[in-house]
Amino acid sequence: MSFLEDKIVYEGLTFDDVLILPAYSEVLPREVDLSSMFSRNIPINTPIVSAAMDTVTEADMAIAIAREGGIGVIHKNMSIEKQASQVKRVKRAENVMISDPITINLNATIAEAIHLMLEYKIGGIPVIDENGLLKGIVTNRDLRFENNHNRKITEVMTSKLITTNHLTDLKAAARILRKHKIEKLPMVDENGKLVGLITYKDITKAKDRPNSCKDEKGRLRVCAAVGIASNTMQRVEALLAASADAIVVDTAHA
């Protein structure tokens, strides 16, 4: 046999070339468990991890795969700030209770509110004063027909709000949202300071996707890649501050 035949030309099979014959099994489909561990502390319900490649995983992919029970690794071919922002987008995509909601100041304009909604892909923003006290909420419904984007938020926001406190569980929050026909329920402390936000959309998502890969706070899990460079520790610190669930060392060399 020649070198060409021995080393290069050989028989190869693809998935479509092989047929796996069905066989008897006592395991029912609903009994199949594909759950695994991504790391010692991160369980995943679907054993799929998306690659840390700039053509594969950014925030949108990481969100989609975490919703299906896997986990994504956001690539490092971007600035530290942008990668940290991508991580934050994933962590904010779903949240039973958003502990650090995006807010806007009383003195802000409609243009600033629209910018925040587009940047973070959210439909409503709590309005607070300089002391963090909740003063209102502005939603895309309030801004939909506004042509003058220089107007103050206070002119269009809803100031009479239904709120709750940290003792409210998920079921009770859902009842409050349905009773008052609202989509967002701000959580305040005894002084009226905003401490969180519950949305009906996130409650629905939690019910519709029971296998989602989430952390202990109900947020989607996401990993981020780092390389070996002079600013690696700076990148790691920024990613951890953005609540990345794991750091993956990504290098082209073994």
C-alpha positions in Angstrom: 0.0 0.0 0.0 1.4 3.4 -1.0 1.8 6.3 1.4 -1.1 8.1 -0.3 -3.5 5.2 0.2 -2.3 4.5 3.8 -2.1 8.0 5.2 -4.4 10.3 3.1 -7.0 8.3 1.1 -9.2 6.2 3.4 -12.9 5.4 3.9 -14.8 8.0 5.9 -18.3 8.1 7.2 -20.6 11.0 7.9 -23.7 11.0 10.1 -26.0 10.3 7.2 -24.0 7.3 6.2 -24.9 5.4 9.5 -28.2 4.2 10.6 -28.6 3.3 14.3 -31.2 0.6 14.5 -33.9 1.1 17.2 -33.8 -1.5 20.0 -35.8 -2.4 23.0 -35.4 -0.2 26.0 -37.1 0.1 29.3 -36.3 3.8 29.6 -39.1 6.1 28.7 -38.3 9.4 26.9 -39.5 11.5 29.9 -37.0 9.6 32.1 -34.0 10.5 30.1 -31.7 12.8 32.1 -29.0 14.7 30.1 -27.9 17.0 33.0 -24.2 17.3 33.6 -21.7 19.6 35.3 -19.9 22.4 33.5 -17.7 22.8 36.5 -17.6 21.7 40.1 -20.2 24.4 41.0 -22.1 24.9 37.8 -24.7 22.3 36.8 -26.2 22.3 33.3 -29.4 20.6 32.2 -28.3 20.3 28.5 -24.7 19.2 27.9 -23.9 21.9 25.3 -21.3 24.6 25.6 -20.9 27.2 22.8 -17.4 28.0 21.8 -15.5 31.2 22.7 -15.2 32.3 19.1 -16.1 35.7 17.7 -18.2 34.0 15.0 -20.1 31.9 17.6 -20.7 33.4 21.1 -21.7 36.9 22.1 -24.6 37.9 24.3 -27.4 36.8 22.0 -26.0 33.2 21.6 -25.2 33.0 25.4 -28.8 34.0 26.2 -30.3 31.5 23.8 -28.2 28.6 24.9 -28.6 29.2 28.6 -32.4 29.3 28.1 -32.1 25.8 26.7 -30.1 24.5 29.6 -26.5 24.9 28.2 -24.0 27.6 28.7 -22.1 30.0 26.5 -18.5 31.3 26.6 -18.3 34.9 25.4 -15.2 35.4 23.3 -12.3 37.7 24.2 -11.8 39.4 20.8 -13.1 42.8 22.0 -12.3 45.4 24.6 -12.6 44.7 28.3 -15.5 47.1 28.6 -17.4 45.6 25.7 -16.9 42.0 26.9 -18.1 43.0 30.4 -21.1 44.7 28.8 -21.9 41.5 27.0 -21.8 39.5 30.2 -24.1 42.1 31.9 -26.6 41.7 29.0 -26.9 38.0 29.6 -27.2 38.4 33.4 -30.0 40.9 32.9 -31.9 39.0 30.2 -33.9 37.1 32.8 -34.2 37.7 36.4 -36.8 36.5 38.9 -35.9 39.6 40.9 -33.5 42.2 39.4 -31.4 43.3 42.4 -29.7 46.1 40.6 -32.2 47.4 37.9 -31.2 50.0 35.4 -32.5 53.3 36.7 -32.7 56.9 35.5 -32.5 60.2 37.4 -35.4 62.6 37.8 -33.7 65.2 35.8 -33.1 63.0 32.8 -34.8 63.5 29.4 -36.8 61.2 27.2 -33.8 60.9 24.9 -31.7 59.5 27.7 -34.4 57.0 28.6 -34.8 55.8 25.0 -31.0 55.4 24.8 -30.9 53.2 28.0 -33.9 51.1 26.7 -32.1 50.4 23.4 -28.8 49.7 25.0 -30.0 47.2 27.5 -33.0 46.0 25.5 -35.5 46.7 28.3 -39.0 48.0 28.2 -39.2 50.1 31.4 -36.9 52.1 33.8 -37.5 53.1 37.4 -37.1 56.8 38.0 -35.2 57.7 41.2 -33.9 60.8 42.9 -30.3 61.5 44.1 -30.9 59.5 47.2 -32.1 56.4 45.4 -35.8 56.9 46.4 -38.3 55.6 43.9 -40.3 58.4 42.3 -41.9 56.8 39.3 -41.4 54.5 36.3 -41.2 55.1 32.6 -42.0 52.5 30.0 -41.8 52.2 26.2 -45.5 52.7 26.2 -45.1 56.1 27.8 -42.6 57.1 25.1 -44.1 55.5 22.0 -45.8 58.7 20.7 -43.5 61.3 22.1 -41.9 63.4 19.4 -40.1 65.9 21.7 -37.2 63.9 23.2 -35.9 66.9 25.1 -38.9 66.7 27.5 -38.2 65.7 31.1 -38.9 62.2 32.3 -41.1 63.6 35.0 -43.5 64.8 32.4 -44.3 61.4 31.0 -43.5 58.9 33.8 -46.1 57.1 36.0 -45.7 58.4 39.5 -48.5 56.5 41.3 -47.0 53.1 41.6 -47.8 49.7 43.1 -44.8 48.5 45.0 -43.8 45.6 47.2 -41.0 44.7 49.7 -38.3 42.0 50.0 -40.7 39.6 51.8 -42.8 39.1 48.7 -42.2 35.7 47.0 -42.6 34.9 43.3 -46.2 33.6 43.6 -47.3 36.6 45.6 -45.6 39.0 43.1 -47.4 37.3 40.2 -50.8 37.8 42.0 -50.1 41.5 42.5 -49.1 41.9 38.9 -52.2 40.2 37.6 -54.5 42.0 40.1 -53.3 45.5 39.1 -52.7 44.5 35.4 -49.2 45.8 35.5 -46.0 44.4 34.0 -43.4 45.7 36.5 -43.4 45.6 40.2 -40.7 47.8 42.0 -39.4 46.5 45.3 -38.6 49.2 47.9 -37.3 49.2 51.5 -39.0 50.8 54.5 -37.7 54.2 53.4 -38.9 54.0 49.9 -35.5 53.3 48.4 -35.5 51.1 45.3 -33.9 47.7 46.0 -35.2 45.6 43.2 -37.6 45.0 40.3 -39.9 42.1 39.4 -41.3 41.8 35.9 -44.2 39.6 34.7 -42.2 38.7 31.6 -39.4 37.1 33.8 -42.0 35.2 35.8 -43.5 33.8 32.6 -40.0 32.9 31.2 -39.2 31.0 34.4 -42.3 28.9 34.0 -41.9 28.4 30.2 -38.3 27.3 30.4 -37.8 25.1 33.5 -34.5 23.7 32.2 -32.8 27.0 31.8 -29.3 27.3 33.2 -29.6 29.8 36.0 -27.7 31.0 39.1 -29.0 31.2 42.6 -30.5 34.6 41.9 -32.5 33.3 38.9 -30.2 34.9 36.3 -29.0 33.1 33.2 -25.5 31.8 33.6 -22.7 32.8 31.3 -18.9 32.3 31.0 -16.3 34.6 29.5 -13.0 33.8 27.9 -9.6 35.4 28.7 -6.2 34.9 27.0 -2.7 35.2 28.3 -1.8 38.9 28.0 -0.6 41.8 30.1 -4.1 42.9 30.9 -5.5 39.5 31.7 -6.1 40.1 35.4 -7.7 43.5 34.6 -10.1 41.7 32.2 -10.8 39.0 34.8 -11.7 41.6 37.5 -14.0 43.4 35.1 -15.8 40.1 34.1 -16.2 39.0 37.7 -17.6 42.5 38.5 -20.1 42.0 35.7 -21.2 38.7 37.4 -19.6 36.2 35.0 -20.2 32.7 36.3 -16.9 31.3 35.2 -13.7 32.4 33.5 -12.4 30.3 30.7 -8.7 30.5 29.7 -8.8 30.5 25.9 -5.6 29.9 23.9 -4.8 28.6 20.5 -1.9 26.5 21.9 -2.3 23.4 24.0 
